[in-house]
Amino acid sequence: MKNLNDILPVYAIEHNAILSKMGDVTVVFEVQLPELFTMSNDEYEAFHHTWIKAIKVLPVNSVLHKQDWFTEAKYKPSFIQEDNSFLTRSSDRFFNERPYLDHRCYIMLTKKPANRKAASSIFSSLLRRTIVPEETLKPKHFHDFMNHVGQFQKILSDSGFVSMKQIENEHLADFILRYLNLGNDSVLLKDIEFKPDWKIGENHCLLYTMADAEFVPALCGSRINYDKYSTDKTKFSVGFASPIGQLLSCNHIYNQYVFIEDVQKTIQKLESKRLRLQSLSAYSRENAISKEATDNFLNEAISEQRLPVRAHFNLLAWTDSKEELKHIRNLCSSALTQMDATPKLETEGSAQIFWAGIPGNAADFPMNDTFDTFSPQACCFFNLETNYRSSVSPIGIRLGDRLSGKPLHVDISDEPMDKGISTNRNKFILGPSGSGKSFFTNHMVRSYYEKGTHIVLVDVGHSYKGLCDMVNGYYFTYSETKPIKFNPFYIGEGDILDTEKKESIKTLLLALWKKDNETFNRSEYVALSNALQLYFEKVENDKSIFPCFDSFYEFLKDDFVAVLKGDNVKDKDFDVSNFLYVLRPYYKGGEFDYLLNAKENLDLLQQRFIVFELDNIKDHPILFPVVTIIIMEVFISKMRKLKGIRKMILIEEAWKAIAKEGMAEYIKYLFKTVRKFFGEAIVVTQEVEDIISSPVVKQAIINNSDCMILLDQSKYQNKFDQIQELLGLTEKEKALVLSINKANDPTKKYKEVFISLGGVLSKVYRTEVSPEEYLAYTTEEKEKVKVQAYAAKFGGDIEKGIKALADEIIHSKN
């Protein structure tokens, strides 16, 4: 038994560096890597070349030690605050304690003293300590090394793939302690024993090494195919070392060592070895093969100007349950086999290899456990990716990490604009029936509503009824008993009769009066302007008049006709009789007298959640054009009058009918200008043919939507090239889209969604929600009826109804 404090190789921590008892100086960086499943083949190659360039600037006698920590963790919500909504609290409860693999990456750069004796299996600071070498005491050597470190950091950071932050004095001791305790945050050092079994505290450990060329894959590269997400048409890429990185689901540390030595000395040593093998080649075939391999290595080093290095890679896995060791062993062996590496469980050398992994002690690595290679090959074994990161933006949606379902906060509106990834907040959503499209849009809309957004939804299919009831929004739908009603003449609190209000009423009146192929002349336009001005003056003076179409019609008939006569206005300039006759059906007693005379749901400007359900009137020749004009005017009024407030208009399948009714110009206008008013326009569609056949979608919507959201496109797999070309998707994005739902966790209920921002940032997420959210969003008729029935039990309180039904579902599963 030895006291760990006595034999620790660390001598001191100062100047943000670790000084070992052998005189080695180490600086440590925490590194942010790119996210898993987001890089293209070209990006993997570029990242790989960045590593090669960075290693080239490291000085002789230095060690690059990259350490990737993957530790099992559980999600903790921020936690259930009282001001959170019912659905947000439900989501927090649902995801509380969700297990996932937390990842942290560190790079340690060590400079060995010039005359330091190389460690081996029989020589290590674990066995011996010595006085600090003279050159370690000279500041110049430290400053020279830090210059190299600065170049290394700049090359990696400038690549755009990683960000590096140097760990400073006060945190370096914690980092060393964390390694010795295998990630446990305890301030006490745990016991380490290697026999009879390797244990650190309560954890049982296993160490797999790639310490010799025979255990290393014969072929390596910057990336490999990930079969789970690949299709016949696309090959899905992950980093070459990903199977033993983020994709290995147990507690583990992946250590990657590259030793930079004097190139000339290395080549001389290999030349000597080649000559020795040549003289012995007659005695065995193995010697002849080794001689040929050494020859090839030397030829490549000299002809290709490759940097020869020594390398070692190992995988340290642990568990606090001895029964689980067998499972961990199978996981690690399988992961290494996926890389074509030969799994070698290290037993004899594990103590020394673990000891060399202590931050600041990489120079003490036993060199007989390393192998000769070139820097490009060594870099192939670096873990290149990390897990998805949450946005710190206040606005966004809760989506899930693809591997574990860990909740993430994803901003697809403001952050991309702030970073210059996109130029607008508009979104285009494409997903066939049953792909979870309405479900995702419900989830997105709810998230935005809870952040204070004004939302106008245009739907044909009652997809948002549940959510509208939940938030007490206005739900406009048409039925014989309860027809759809508006009142464009009403001026709510905080609203004023400005030019825009008058213009919108004029547009509506002209649309009711004239057919699409009829034109109006200037005098008619002026007469209507005068009529509205006089009418609103009368309403202002006589508070007994309720502003609506009926009172306006009566004003025209009784008051305005006399004004026209007094001004000698001819019928050819403004035919008031014709106007009154054509608009008679909208006056009391007429066929559509309900349409423009609403007495409730009047204050549309201040109402934050409005749904227009057009299913029953989308083919009506009179109602549909009128309703669409009113909808557009409602949103444009919000857009211009609500300063500094986020607005969203979401048009479901209704856009097809709207475009037919000559309203295409409205949609074009919306998509081009909504950005300037802190707003976003969203169009949702099912069929690929709809995009192709509609010039509105092709020109106005797609070109002005920097956020593309696609759901499961597997049924269009064979004609996806057409969609790809139309949406301008890259090959990487095509592979991502076609990987949706290909390897979903069978124990969880969710659908995946692809989100592309400005064609620059593309990811696939899970849309996984709590049972309560599911019941609020569901579009299944049977489930919607059940929710309504449960709400009726609580006096129509949909929140209580959903809670009771969700509790019942959870108990039945348990």
SULJO-V18765 format. One line per field, one symbol per residue. ss: DSSP state (~ for helix, > for strand, _ for the rest). A space follows every 50 residues. Layout:
# SULJO-V18765
ss=???
This chain:
# SULJO-V18765
ss=___~~~~__>>>>>__>>>>____>>>>>>>>_>>_____~~~~~~~~~~ ~~~~~~_____>>>>>>>>>>>>>___________~~~~~~~~~~___>> >>>>>>>>>>>________>__>__________~~~~_~~~~~~~~~~~~ ~~~~~~~~____>>>>__~~~~~~~~~~~~___________>>_____>> __>>>>>>>>__~~~_______>>>_~~~_______>>>__~~~______ _>>>>>>>>>__~~~~~~~~~~~~~~~~~~____~~~~~~~~~~~~~~~~ ~~~____>>>>>>>>>>>>__~~~~~~~~~~~~~~~~~______>____~ ~~~~~~_____~~~__~~~_>>>>~~~~~~____>>__________>>>> ______>>>>___~~~~~________>>>>______~~~~~~~~~~~~~_ ___>>>>>>_____~~~~~~___>>>>_____________________~~ ~~~~~~~~~~~~~________~~~~~~~~~~~~~~~~~~~~_______~~ ~~~~~~~~~~~~~~~~_________~~~~~~~_~~~______________ ________>>>>>_________~~~~~~~~~~~~~~~~~~~_____>>>> >__~~~~~~~~~~~~~~~~~~~~~~~~_>>>>>>>__~~~~~~_~~~~~~ ~_____>>>>___~~~~~~~~~~~~~~___~~~~~~~~____________ >>>>>>>___>>>>>>>___~~~~~~~___~~~~~~~~~~~~~____~~~ ~~~~~~~~~~~~~_
